[in-house]
């Protein structure tokens, strides 16, 4: 069984959330924040692949992790204001959580290797 990478998962999440948010009317202040945070997960992860040093690599992964956590926040806000159904909320939150755990593992591995 092939495991999806952080890259693949982050792209899938932003594509899915973009499609959903494009159809939400009257909540652009929240959907824009969600899409910015979510798109930053993958952007920072991409940047990490060409980091200038191990410290820079870790820093960019940590930025990606921070954006992942913010994405979870906006997902919860949209759920609590009844924009996302419980099913959507659980699905997006689970996908974000998987990416978050993968990033944490990558950060921990990179920190061990840099010592």
C-alpha positions, 0 to 999 in steps of 0.5 A: 500500500502506497502512503501519500506524501505530505505534498500530495495530502496538502494539495488534495486538501487545498483542492478540496477546500477550494472547491467547497469554499467557492460555493459558500456565499457571505462568509468570505472573511472566513473562507479566505482565511481558511484558504490562505492558511491551507495553501500555506501548508503546502507552500512552506513544505515545498520551500523546505525541500530547497532549504539552505540549511538543516535549520532552515529546513526545520524552520520551514516545516515548522511554518507549515505545521503552524499553518496546518494548525491554523487551518484546523482553527478555521475549519472549526469556525466554519463548522460552528457557524453552520457552514460545514456539516459535521461530516465535512468538519470531521473529514477536513479535520482528520485530513489536517490532523494526518498532515499535522502528525506527518509534519511533527514526525518530519520535524522530529526526525530532522532535529535528531539528524541535525544534532 
